[in-house]
Amino acid sequence: MTTRIRIRWGRPADAETLARLRYDFRTDLDPPAETPQAFSARCATWMHRQLAPGSSWLCWIAELGDEIVGAVWLELIEKLPNPVAERERHGYITNLYVRPAHRGNGAGTLLLRRALAECESRGVDAVLLWPTPGSRSLYQRLGFAPPEDLLERRLSRPLPEAVTPDPA
Ligand SMILES: CC(C)(COP(=O)(O)OP(=O)(O)OC[C@H]1O[C@@H](n2cnc3c(N)ncnc32)[C@H](O)[C@@H]1OP(=O)(O)O)[C@@H](O)C(=O)NCCC(=O)NCCS
């Protein structure tokens, strides 16, 4: 089955389909805060812009015949110029998604491998992502592991009172 899946670049013309995939992905995880129509219009506009040449975002699509069955997005994040021997960009992988009817056939692995190959060819240092619980094994198989040297501060989540920063 894997051999029938084709991975190709996302193009501006794919924006509306990709926006619907994005809606399905996120609303499977959390209740929607806007209508599918409002979100799709907003998201398709954003994606159409990011799929044009010159964007820091890259996208690949998994196709079976002429049906888009999944996609993944990668943002290349510039680091400051570095005087030591260290790669100067990071990669942020997001929205790896395969339609439910096509899961378990290797499309997700092919998409992730394609994004990682691009990271390697573009001199990416760390590849970052936030996994869903079910996808951890897929990422671990391809070399992802929890970092020992990274801190995350979620501004959308309140700090315990004892450690609230003093604004002064
Ligand atoms: C994650 C996902 C893209 C994998 O696509 P796929 O084509 O089924 O992947 P493959 O066939 O190459 O590999 C199967 C792996 O997917 C993962 N997986 C299986 N069911 C899953 C689920 N319900 N949710 C998330 N990941 C799942 C597992 O790691 C599985 O490997 P395992 O069975 O050895 O543990 C797909 O399951 C999906 O779209 N899930 C919902 C969205 C999601 O969680 N995306 C990850 C964003 S961080």
The ligand as an ORCA input file, in Angstrom:
! r2SCAN-3c Opt
* xyz 0 1
  C       0.143     10.359     13.293
  C      -0.365     10.004     11.905
  C      -0.062     11.146     10.952
  C       0.349      8.758     11.419
  O      -0.051      8.508     10.083
  P      -0.027      7.013      9.498
  O      -0.084      7.119      8.028
  O      -1.078      6.210     10.158
  O       1.425      6.546      9.992
  P       2.219      5.226      9.655
  O       1.316      4.216      9.034
  O       3.429      5.592      8.903
  O       2.667      4.800     11.115
  C       1.716      4.385     12.073
  C       2.010      5.124     13.366
  O       1.129      6.219     13.572
  C       0.928      6.436     14.979
  N      -0.486      6.377     15.298
  C      -1.338      5.337     15.191
  N      -2.559      5.713     15.569
  C      -2.487      7.010     15.928
  C      -3.424      7.965     16.406
  N      -4.699      7.650     16.609
  N      -3.007      9.215     16.642
  C      -1.751      9.569     16.446
  N      -0.803      8.702     15.983
  C      -1.171      7.446     15.741
  C       1.683      5.330     15.687
  O       2.963      5.846     16.013
  C       1.809      4.271     14.599
  O       2.902      3.460     14.790
  P       2.763      2.158     15.701
  O       1.499      1.496     15.301
  O       3.956      1.355     15.385
  O       2.768      2.646     17.103
  C      -1.891      9.687     11.912
  O      -2.140      8.652     12.858
  C      -2.727     10.891     12.276
  O      -3.028     11.720     11.411
  N      -3.128     10.992     13.556
  C      -3.939     12.103     14.028
  C      -3.154     13.404     14.027
  C      -1.912     13.326     14.867
  O      -1.932     12.865     16.003
  N      -0.806     13.806     14.293
  C       0.457     13.944     14.965
  C       0.710     15.397     15.187
  S       1.976     15.684     16.358
*
